[in-house]
């Protein structure tokens, strides 16, 4: 099953540290990373920065467009008047395939503030217990996922 997760970190570099743990877990066969992106908002910066990973070499352009549309529309493009509706429709269509709701988008937008970071990952086949061990202690908060409520509870319990 393909899983989308967004994890908030209370430091601007927290998400990047989590990427190292996630990639290590992937190297050990605990999870397959389809793609991931990091949003960081350093203290004193005017706006957040987005870094897309290109994990999926075959569909890299598609993922780049996905992350660009998602985060560009949420954080970087000033939306005014009628453009708001058009952008919201484009975002909703693009992210619905990954199972991200409008509520998730609003939550993500509200979570990223100066001095914080966000790791968004699209993964498959995770060994949640062992992956949780790798991510334990990174002090993150799950802000969005396409998992069911039961799976979401297990994910939060596993990752502490």
C-alpha positions as CSV (number, residue, x, y, z in Angstrom):
1,X,0.0,0.0,0.0
2,X,1.2,3.5,-0.9
3,X,1.3,5.7,2.2
4,X,1.6,9.5,2.3
5,X,2.8,11.0,5.6
6,X,3.7,14.5,6.7
7,X,5.8,14.9,9.9
8,X,6.4,18.2,11.6
9,X,9.6,18.9,13.4
10,X,10.2,21.8,15.9
11,X,13.5,22.7,14.4
12,X,14.4,23.9,10.9
13,X,16.8,21.0,10.4
14,X,14.7,18.2,12.1
15,X,13.1,17.0,8.9
16,X,16.5,16.7,7.2
17,X,17.8,14.6,10.1
18,X,14.7,12.3,9.7
19,X,15.5,11.9,6.0
20,X,18.8,10.3,6.9
21,X,17.0,7.8,9.2
22,X,14.4,7.1,6.5
23,X,17.0,6.5,3.8
24,X,18.9,4.2,6.2
25,X,15.8,2.2,6.8
26,X,15.2,2.0,3.0
27,X,18.8,0.7,2.5
28,X,18.0,-2.0,5.0
29,X,14.8,-3.0,3.3
30,X,12.4,-1.7,5.9
31,X,10.6,0.7,3.6
32,X,10.5,1.6,-0.1
33,X,10.6,5.4,-0.6
34,X,8.7,6.4,-3.7
35,X,9.6,10.0,-3.1
36,X,10.0,12.6,-0.3
37,X,10.3,16.4,0.1
38,X,11.4,18.6,3.0
39,X,10.1,22.0,3.8
40,X,12.3,24.0,6.2
41,X,11.7,27.5,7.5
42,X,14.9,28.7,9.1
43,X,14.6,31.4,11.8
44,X,14.9,34.8,10.2
45,X,14.0,33.6,6.7
46,X,11.2,35.4,4.9
47,X,9.6,32.2,3.7
48,X,10.1,28.4,3.9
49,X,12.4,26.5,1.5
50,X,11.4,23.2,-0.3
51,X,13.8,20.5,-1.3
52,X,12.5,17.6,-3.5
53,X,14.5,14.4,-3.5
54,X,13.9,12.7,-6.8
55,X,13.9,9.3,-5.1
56,X,11.9,7.7,-8.0
57,X,14.2,8.1,-11.0
58,X,11.6,6.8,-13.4
59,X,8.8,9.2,-12.4
60,X,10.9,12.0,-11.0
61,X,9.4,14.6,-13.2
62,X,5.9,13.7,-12.1
63,X,6.9,13.8,-8.5
64,X,8.6,17.1,-9.0
65,X,5.4,18.5,-10.5
66,X,3.4,17.1,-7.6
67,X,5.6,18.6,-4.9
68,X,5.9,21.9,-6.7
69,X,2.2,22.3,-7.1
70,X,1.4,21.2,-3.6
71,X,4.0,23.3,-1.7
72,X,4.2,26.1,-4.2
73,X,0.5,26.7,-3.9
74,X,0.5,26.3,-0.1
75,X,3.5,28.5,0.8
76,X,5.1,30.4,-2.1
77,X,2.5,31.7,-4.5
78,X,0.4,34.7,-3.4
79,X,-3.2,33.7,-4.3
80,X,-5.7,36.5,-4.9
81,X,-9.3,36.6,-6.0
82,X,-10.4,34.0,-8.6
83,X,-7.0,32.4,-8.6
84,X,-7.7,31.0,-5.2
85,X,-10.5,28.8,-6.5
86,X,-8.5,27.7,-9.6
87,X,-5.4,26.8,-7.5
88,X,-7.5,25.0,-4.9
89,X,-9.1,22.9,-7.5
90,X,-5.8,22.1,-9.2
91,X,-4.3,21.1,-5.8
92,X,-7.2,19.0,-4.8
93,X,-7.1,17.0,-8.1
94,X,-3.3,16.5,-8.0
95,X,-3.1,15.4,-4.4
96,X,-6.3,13.3,-4.3
97,X,-4.5,10.4,-6.0
98,X,-2.2,10.2,-3.0
99,X,-5.1,10.5,-0.6
100,X,-4.5,14.0,0.8
101,X,-7.6,15.8,1.8
102,X,-8.3,19.5,1.9
103,X,-8.3,19.3,5.6
104,X,-4.8,17.8,5.5
105,X,-3.7,20.7,3.2
106,X,-5.0,23.2,5.7
107,X,-3.4,21.4,8.6
108,X,0.0,21.3,6.8
109,X,-0.2,25.0,5.9
110,X,-1.0,25.9,9.5
111,X,1.8,23.8,11.0
112,X,4.8,25.2,9.2
113,X,6.0,28.3,10.9
114,X,9.4,30.0,11.2
115,X,11.9,27.7,12.9
116,X,10.1,24.5,12.0
117,X,10.4,21.9,9.3
118,X,8.2,19.2,7.6
119,X,9.1,15.9,6.0
120,X,6.5,14.6,3.5
121,X,7.1,11.1,2.3
122,X,5.3,8.7,-0.1
123,X,6.4,5.2,0.8
124,X,5.4,1.6,0.3
125,X,5.7,-1.6,2.3
126,X,7.0,-0.2,5.6
127,X,7.9,-2.5,8.5
128,X,6.3,0.0,10.9
129,X,7.8,-1.5,14.1
130,X,11.4,-1.4,12.8
131,X,11.0,1.9,11.0
132,X,9.6,3.4,14.2
133,X,12.7,2.3,16.1
134,X,14.8,4.2,13.5
135,X,12.7,7.3,13.8
136,X,12.3,7.2,17.6
137,X,13.7,10.2,19.4
138,X,13.5,12.6,16.4
139,X,10.6,14.5,18.2
140,X,8.1,14.7,15.3
141,X,4.4,15.2,15.1
142,X,2.3,13.4,12.4
143,X,0.3,16.2,10.7
144,X,-1.2,14.3,7.7
145,X,-1.6,10.8,6.3
146,X,-3.8,8.9,4.0
147,X,-4.0,5.9,6.4
148,X,-7.2,4.8,8.0
149,X,-7.9,5.9,11.6
150,X,-6.7,2.5,12.9
151,X,-3.5,2.6,10.8
152,X,-3.0,6.2,11.9
153,X,-3.3,5.2,15.6
154,X,-0.8,2.4,15.1
155,X,1.6,4.8,13.3
156,X,1.4,7.3,16.1
157,X,1.9,4.6,18.7
158,X,4.9,3.1,16.8
159,X,6.7,6.4,16.3
160,X,5.9,7.7,19.7
